[in-house]
Amino acid sequence: MGRVVYIIPGFGQKTALPEYQNVIKLFKAHQFQTIPVKISWKHKVMRDYVEQFLSQLQHHKSDEVALFGFSFGAMIALIAAVKIKPKMLFLCSLSPYFKEDLRTLKKSWKDYFGKRRMKDFQRFSFKALAKEIRCKTVLIIGEKEGEALLRRVKDARKRIKNAKLISVKGAKHNFAQKEYHRKLQELILGC
């Protein structure tokens, strides 16, 4: 039995970026087999991203599995967790694009992602997904993130059993910030 962690990047990002490579090193130093996930972002919707991730699974049934995602990667991890049943979830800056979030989003955010993606987001009810999550869940958020993200993460803390919320002092929606990385280092050390 091994410990495996899937690293899922944020929208438009790749795990080859230095901030993801740093997280991969942290997990490896704590005896995790790390599996960087490749997502093809262009002209796709959330359902496609989740399917891409699920097609890359390579752990054994006996492995202790963790999912680590940032922003859209955290959404992918949460949605996929219902099928995978991991031992642990690390949800960094969980994006507020679940069915329940859409009516309160800024028009500019909706326009940015387009009608096709916005329609697909309707398929994912946070309330329904949260009821299915049984594993230890760590919600990490920068204290200077947007109101919609803060609302989503606070709601997630209430709805997901075994969830712990950690606010990163001075951090924005930027996974590369030193403050964010230091907090992740502490959390991974505790695994």
C-alpha positions, 0 to 999 in steps of 0.5 A: 500500500502506497500513498499517492497524490494527484496534483491538478492545476488551475485553469489555463495552467500546467503542473510544469509551473514552478509553484506546482513543481514545489508542491510536488517536491513537498509531497515527494519528500513525505513519501507520496507518489506524485502524479501531475495531471494534464488538462487540455483547457481550450474549448472544453467545459468542466465535465471534460476536465473531470473526464480528462482527470479520471482518464489519468488515474493510475493508483491501486485499490490498496493505495491511500489517495489524496487529491490536490487542486488549485482553483478550477483544479480544486473543483475538478478534485471535489467533483471527482472525489465522489467517484474516487473516494480519496483519503484526503482532499486539498482544495486550494482557492476552490472556484465559485462556479457550482450551480449554487454560485452562478446567480451571484457571480459578476457579469465579467466572470460569466462573460470570461468563461462563456455561455457553454461553460456557464451552462455546463457549471449548472450540472454541478450542485455543490450541496449534492457533491458535499453530501458525498464527501467523507474524507478529510478535507483541507480548504485553503484560501488566501485572505485577500481573495475575492468575495465569491471565493471566500463565500464558496470556501466558507460554505464548503467548510460548513457542508463538508464533514471533516473539513478544515478551513485555513486562511493564508494571511496576505495571500491573493488568488495566487498559488505562487505567493510565498505565503501560500507556499509556506502554508502548504509546506506546513500542511503537507508536513502534517500528513 
